[in-house]
Amino acid sequence: MNKPVLVLIISAFIGVAISYSDFYLFHLILVFVAITWIIQLKENNYRLNLKIFSKNYVYPLIAVFFWYSLSLFWAPSLELGFKYIFYLFCGIIICISIISFSKNIDNFNSIFKGLSFFILIEIVIALFESFTSFRMPISSYSSIATVFGKEPINYSEFDSLLFYSNIKPPTGFRWNTNDLAICMVISLPFFLCINKSLIRFFGIFSITTIVIMTASRAAFLGLLVSYSLYLLLIKKQIGTLLFVWTASFLLLWGMIQFSDSQNPRINEIANTIQALTLYMSGEIDVGGSIQWRRELIDNGLEALANSYGVGVGAGGSVANQEIIGPVDGRFTSMHNFWVELLVEGGLVTALIIFFWLSIIIYKLFIISKTNNNSHIRYYSESLFLSLIAFIPAAIAASSTIYFFPMWIMFGFAITVILLSKNTSEITSY
């Protein structure tokens, strides 16, 4: 077992939580691991084993990386282009590290157990942040964030549903609320599909609470997708699904009726839920988020059209918006990862990613129904739901290209597909 690689994967999940400015613990570990790889390469007489790059589900990522590298020739900003290439490089390294480490199911289990521990820690931290004055030192709401080279941002000015409340949204390990919400959406299916009732209840209740407190509309949609597909395709409980939807509607409607309550706490909760309902329906547009997101997308698509579908190149969406001028005086990132891929990588890259994700999702679903290995079945069910829920949830972030949990999810998905080919029945969860 290659322990430095395991540490690298865990440090990727921790991400910005242990960092100074733009330098993460992950980068430090990556340098150390790279040195060990160079030493091993020297001991192997500089013979490279490139088999991992030929895996069916890996080479599309390599193709995208080379296309983005080639796009530097026409990208409007070399600085932003190289920065984007570095983001892609780190993400692909995370994927490949997971695949190479997981030569067998036992190694993969060790990664999962290590990450599970830190996910639980992040959930506990996020709950404390949601209901107390506690803040992670590296948080957009932290009073000492500047000590770590960060510039605090008041997201509540434009993203918070809780504008009737003094409670500030949680950020966990992620620095900002939307990234935390997406991480929670990705994590939820692993609690849904586990056969341990206490852990399942804790995960479902905690993650749902955290996502609501982050006020992320797209992530909340991702939660609904997870719950619905879990009951529909995994459990095949259509009646339960209808009951949950009906009960949720009645609960929201009932709480809104208490908006004029004389009890200040009940009044606050009721008004917050009312605001949540209006925000999710689009009737309230906090900080004009819908408007400025639409403007960013329109500018990006116009740039794509001007490139005749080739794409504006690595980092080009941000560079293009900087040339036009920040939307609402502050936004240059696309704030829609899928449109970002289309605008920067062009139609070819968008199609590659679309078919790549579609095939992986389909393959995971088939494995979840046909594989006899209880571990593989659990992982494939969870990842099937995670990948689908991630699609709408990813829209919440300014960009997920440097969102390491996404790359961990991709690495997990590819690994499970590869492991499913040669696993046999093991003790179940």
C-alpha positions in Angstrom: 0.0 0.0 0.0 1.4 3.4 -1.0 0.7 5.5 2.0 2.0 8.8 0.6 -0.6 8.5 -2.2 -3.3 7.9 0.4 -2.3 11.0 2.3 -2.3 12.9 -1.0 -5.9 11.8 -1.7 -7.1 12.8 1.8 -5.3 16.1 1.6 -7.2 16.8 -1.6 -10.5 16.3 0.2 -9.4 18.7 3.0 -8.5 21.2 0.3 -8.5 24.9 1.2 -9.2 24.1 4.9 -5.4 23.7 5.5 -3.8 26.4 3.4 -2.2 29.8 3.2 -3.5 32.0 0.4 -3.5 29.8 -2.7 -1.1 27.2 -1.4 -2.8 24.1 0.1 -1.5 21.2 2.1 -2.4 19.2 -1.0 0.3 21.1 -3.0 2.9 20.3 -0.4 2.0 16.6 -0.3 1.9 16.6 -4.1 5.5 17.9 -4.3 6.6 15.2 -1.8 4.8 12.4 -3.8 6.2 13.7 -7.1 9.8 13.4 -5.6 9.1 9.8 -4.6 7.7 9.1 -8.1 10.9 10.5 -9.7 13.1 8.4 -7.4 11.0 5.3 -8.2 11.3 6.1 -11.9 15.1 6.4 -11.6 15.2 3.0 -9.8 13.2 1.6 -12.7 15.7 2.8 -15.2 13.4 5.6 -16.4 10.9 3.1 -17.8 7.3 4.5 -17.5 4.3 2.4 -17.0 1.6 4.1 -19.0 -1.0 1.4 -18.8 -3.3 3.5 -16.5 -3.6 6.2 -19.2 -5.0 3.6 -21.6 -8.0 2.7 -19.4 -11.3 3.3 -21.2 -12.5 5.9 -18.7 -9.2 7.7 -18.3 -8.1 8.7 -21.8 -11.1 11.1 -22.4 -9.7 13.1 -19.5 -6.2 13.0 -21.0 -7.7 14.1 -24.4 -9.4 17.0 -22.7 -6.2 18.0 -21.0 -4.2 18.0 -24.2 -7.0 20.0 -26.0 -6.9 22.7 -23.3 -3.1 22.8 -23.5 -3.3 23.3 -27.2 -5.9 26.0 -26.7 -3.2 28.2 -25.1 -2.3 29.2 -28.6 -5.5 31.1 -29.0 -6.6 31.7 -25.3 -7.0 35.4 -24.6 -4.9 35.3 -21.4 -1.8 33.0 -21.0 -1.7 33.6 -17.3 -5.3 32.5 -16.8 -4.8 29.7 -19.3 -1.8 28.2 -17.5 -3.7 28.6 -14.2 -6.6 26.6 -15.7 -4.2 23.9 -17.1 -2.8 23.6 -13.6 -6.3 23.1 -12.2 -6.9 20.3 -14.7 -3.5 18.8 -14.0 -4.2 18.6 -10.2 -7.7 17.1 -10.8 -6.4 14.4 -13.2 -3.6 13.6 -10.7 -6.2 13.0 -8.0 -8.2 10.7 -10.3 -5.1 8.7 -11.4 -3.8 8.5 -7.8 -7.1 6.9 -6.7 -7.1 4.5 -9.6 -3.5 3.5 -9.2 -3.8 3.1 -5.4 -6.9 0.9 -5.7 -5.3 -2.2 -7.2 -7.8 -4.2 -5.1 -11.0 -3.7 -3.1 -9.1 -3.7 0.2 -7.0 -0.7 -0.9 -10.1 1.1 -2.2 -11.9 0.4 1.1 -9.0 2.1 2.9 -9.4 5.2 0.9 -13.1 5.2 1.5 -12.7 4.8 5.3 -10.1 7.6 5.5 -12.3 10.0 3.5 -15.4 8.9 5.5 -13.7 10.0 8.7 -13.0 13.5 7.3 -16.5 13.8 5.8 -18.0 13.2 9.3 -15.7 15.8 10.7 -16.8 18.3 8.1 -20.4 17.6 8.7 -20.0 18.2 12.5 -18.1 21.4 11.8 -20.8 22.6 9.4 -23.5 21.9 11.9 -21.6 23.9 14.5 -21.2 26.8 12.0 -24.9 26.7 11.2 -26.2 27.1 14.7 -23.4 28.7 16.7 -20.9 31.5 16.3 -18.1 29.0 15.7 -16.2 29.5 12.4 -13.4 27.6 10.7 -10.3 29.8 10.7 -10.3 29.6 6.9 -13.9 30.6 6.2 -15.4 33.5 4.3 -17.0 34.5 7.6 -13.9 34.1 9.8 -12.6 37.1 11.6 -9.0 35.8 11.3 -9.1 34.7 7.6 -6.6 37.4 6.7 -4.0 35.7 8.9 -4.1 32.8 6.4 -3.8 35.1 3.4 -7.5 35.1 2.6 -9.8 38.0 1.9 -13.2 37.5 3.7 -16.2 37.8 1.5 -19.7 38.5 2.7 -21.7 36.0 0.7 -24.9 36.8 2.6 -25.2 40.0 0.5 -26.1 38.0 -2.5 -26.5 34.3 -1.8 -28.2 33.8 1.6 -31.7 32.7 2.0 -31.4 33.4 5.7 -31.6 37.2 5.4 -34.4 37.2 8.0 -32.0 35.6 10.4 -28.8 36.4 12.2 -27.5 32.9 11.4 -24.6 32.9 8.9 -24.4 30.0 6.5 -21.7 27.3 7.1 -18.6 26.8 5.0 -17.0 23.7 6.4 -13.7 22.9 4.7 -14.7 24.7 1.6 -14.2 28.4 2.3 -17.6 29.3 0.7 -21.1 28.1 1.2 -21.9 26.8 -2.3 -18.8 24.5 -2.5 -19.8 23.0 0.9 -23.3 22.4 -0.3 -22.0 20.6 -3.4 -19.7 18.5 -1.3 -22.7 17.5 0.9 -24.8 16.6 -2.2 -22.0 14.3 -3.4 -21.7 12.7 0.1 -25.4 12.2 0.7 -25.9 9.0 -1.4 -23.2 7.2 0.6 -25.4 7.7 3.7 -28.6 6.8 1.8 -27.3 3.5 0.5 -25.5 2.3 3.6 -27.2 -0.6 5.6 -26.6 1.0 9.0 -29.7 2.8 10.1 -28.2 5.1 12.7 -25.5 6.3 10.3 -28.1 6.7 7.5 -30.4 8.8 9.7 -27.5 11.0 10.9 -26.2 11.6 7.4 -29.6 12.3 5.8 -30.7 14.7 8.6 -27.4 16.5 8.9 -26.7 16.9 5.2 -30.2 18.1 4.5 -29.9 20.6 7.3 -26.5 21.9 6.1 -27.7 22.3 2.5 -30.7 24.3 3.6 -28.5 26.5 5.8 -26.1 27.1 2.9 -29.1 28.5 0.9 -27.9 26.9 -2.4 -30.8 26.6 -4.8 -28.9 24.3 -7.2 -27.6 22.1 -4.4 -31.0 21.8 -2.9 -32.2 20.6 -6.3 -29.4 18.0 -6.3 -30.7 16.7 -2.9 -34.2 16.3 -4.3 -32.7 14.4 -7.3 -30.8 12.1 -4.9 -33.8 11.3 -2.7 -36.1 10.8 -5.7 -33.8 8.5 -7.6 -32.9 6.6 -4.5 -36.6 5.8 -3.8 -37.5 5.3 -7.5 -34.5 3.3 -8.9 -32.6 1.9 -5.9 -35.4 1.1 -3.5 -38.2 1.1 -6.1 -40.6 2.6 -3.5 -42.8 4.8 -5.7 -45.5 5.1 -2.9 -42.9 6.3 -0.4 -41.6 8.8 -2.9 -45.1 10.2 -3.3 -45.6 10.3 0.4 -42.3 12.2 1.0 -43.2 14.8 -1.6 -46.7 15.3 -0.2 -45.4 15.4 3.4 -42.7 17.9 2.5 -45.3 20.2 0.8 -47.6 20.0 3.7 -44.8 20.7 6.2 -43.7 23.8 4.3 -47.2 25.0 3.9 -47.9 24.5 7.6 -44.8 26.3 8.7 -45.5 29.3 6.5 -48.8 29.7 8.3 -46.9 30.5 11.5 -45.2 33.5 9.9 -47.3 35.9 12.0 -46.7 34.0 15.3 -46.0 36.0 18.4 -43.3 33.6 19.4 -40.1 35.2 18.0 -38.3 31.9 17.4 -41.2 30.3 15.6 -41.7 33.5 13.6 -38.1 33.5 12.6 -38.1 29.9 11.4 -41.4 30.3 9.6 -40.2 33.4 7.7 -37.0 31.7 6.9 -38.9 28.7 5.4 -41.2 31.1 3.5 -38.1 32.9 2.1 -36.6 29.5 1.2 -39.8 28.5 -0.7 -39.9 31.8 -2.6 -36.2 31.7 -3.3 -36.3 28.1 -4.6 -39.3 29.0 -6.9 -37.3 32.0 -8.2 -39.8 34.6 -6.9 -37.0 36.0 -4.7 -33.7 36.7 -6.5 -31.3 37.5 -3.7 -28.7 40.0 -4.9 -29.9 39.5 -8.4 -28.1 36.2 -8.7 -30.4 34.9 -11.4 -29.9 38.1 -13.4 -26.1 38.3 -13.2 -25.7 34.5 -13.8 -27.8 34.8 -16.9 -25.6 37.8 -18.1 -22.4 35.8 -17.5 -23.8 32.9 -19.5 -25.0 35.1 -22.4 -21.5 36.8 -22.6 -19.9 33.3 -22.6 -22.2 31.9 -25.3 -21.6 35.0 -27.4 -17.8 34.4 -27.2 -18.3 30.7 -28.1 -20.3 31.8 -31.2 -17.5 34.2 -32.2 -15.0 31.2 -31.9 -17.3 29.2 -34.3 -17.7 26.5 -31.7 -14.0 25.9 -31.2 -14.0 27.5 -27.7 -12.2 30.5 -26.3 -9.5 28.4 -24.7 -8.3 27.5 -21.2 -9.3 30.3 -18.8 -10.9 32.1 -21.7 -14.3 32.6 -20.1 -12.9 34.6 -17.2 -10.5 36.5 -19.5 -13.4 37.4 -21.9 -15.5 38.7 -19.0 -12.6 40.7 -17.7 -12.3 42.4 -21.1 -16.0 43.2 -21.1 -16.0 44.2 -17.5 -17.2 42.3 -14.3 -20.9 41.6 -14.1 -22.5 43.5 -11.3 -19.0 45.0 -10.7 -17.6 41.8 -9.2 -18.2 38.6 -11.2 -16.0 37.2 -13.9 -16.2 33.4 -13.3 -18.9 31.7 -15.4 -20.9 30.5 -12.4 -22.1 27.5 -14.4 -19.5 24.7 -14.8 -21.2 23.0 -17.7 -21.5 26.3 -19.7 -17.9 27.0 -18.7 -16.7 23.7 -20.3 -18.7 24.5 -23.4 -17.4 28.1 -23.8 -13.8 27.3 -23.1 -13.4 23.8 -24.5 -15.8 24.2 -27.4 -18.4 21.8 -28.7 -16.0 18.9 -29.1 -14.9 19.0 -25.4 -18.5 19.4 -24.3 -19.6 16.3 -26.2 -16.6 14.3 -24.9 -17.5 15.2 -21.3 -21.2 14.6 -21.9 -20.7 11.1 -23.4 -18.0 10.3 -20.8 -20.3 11.1 -17.9 -23.3 9.4 -19.5 -21.4 6.2 -20.0 -20.0 6.2 -16.5 -23.4 6.8 -14.9 -25.0 4.1 -17.0 -22.2 1.7 -16.2 -22.5 2.3 -12.5 -26.3 1.7 -12.6 -25.8 -1.6 -14.4 -23.1 -2.7 -11.9 -25.4 -1.8 -9.0 -28.0 -4.2 -10.4 -25.8 -7.1 -11.5 -22.6 -7.2 -9.4 -22.6 -9.8 -6.5 -20.0 -8.0 -4.5 -21.7 -6.1 -1.7 -18.9 -3.5 -1.5 -19.0 -2.8 -5.2 -22.8 -2.8 -5.2 -22.8 -0.2 -2.4 -20.2 2.0 -4.0 -21.9 1.8 -7.5 -25.3 2.7 -6.1 -23.9 5.7 -4.2 -21.8 7.0 -7.0 -24.6 6.6 -9.5 -26.7 8.9 -7.4 -23.7 11.3 -6.6 -22.9 11.8 -10.2 -26.5 12.6 -11.3 -27.1 14.9 -8.3 -23.8 16.7 -9.0 -25.0 17.7 -12.4 -27.5 20.3 -11.2 -25.6 21.0 -8.0 -22.5 22.1 -9.9 -24.3 25.1 -11.2 -24.2 26.6 -7.7 -20.4 27.2 -7.6 -18.5 29.8 -9.5 -16.5 26.9 -11.0 -15.8 23.3 -10.0 -12.7 22.9 -12.1 -10.6 23.3 -8.8 -13.2 21.6 -6.6 -11.3 18.5 -5.4 -14.3 16.5 -4.2 -15.5 16.4 -7.8 -12.2 14.9 -9.0 -12.3 12.4 -6.1 -15.8 11.4 -7.1 -14.6 10.9 -10.7 -11.7 8.8 -9.5 -14.0 6.7 -7.3 -16.4 6.1 -10.2 -13.7 5.0 -12.6 -12.1 2.8 -10.0 -15.4 1.0 -9.1 -16.0 0.3 -12.7 -12.6 -1.2 -13.1 -12.8 -3.2 -9.8 -16.2 -4.6 -10.7 -14.7 -6.7 -13.4 -12.7 -8.9 -11.1 -14.3 -8.9 -7.7 -16.1 -11.7 -5.9 -18.5 -11.7 -2.9 -17.0 -10.2 0.2 -18.5 -9.6 3.7 -21.4 -7.2 3.2 -21.9 -3.8 4.9 
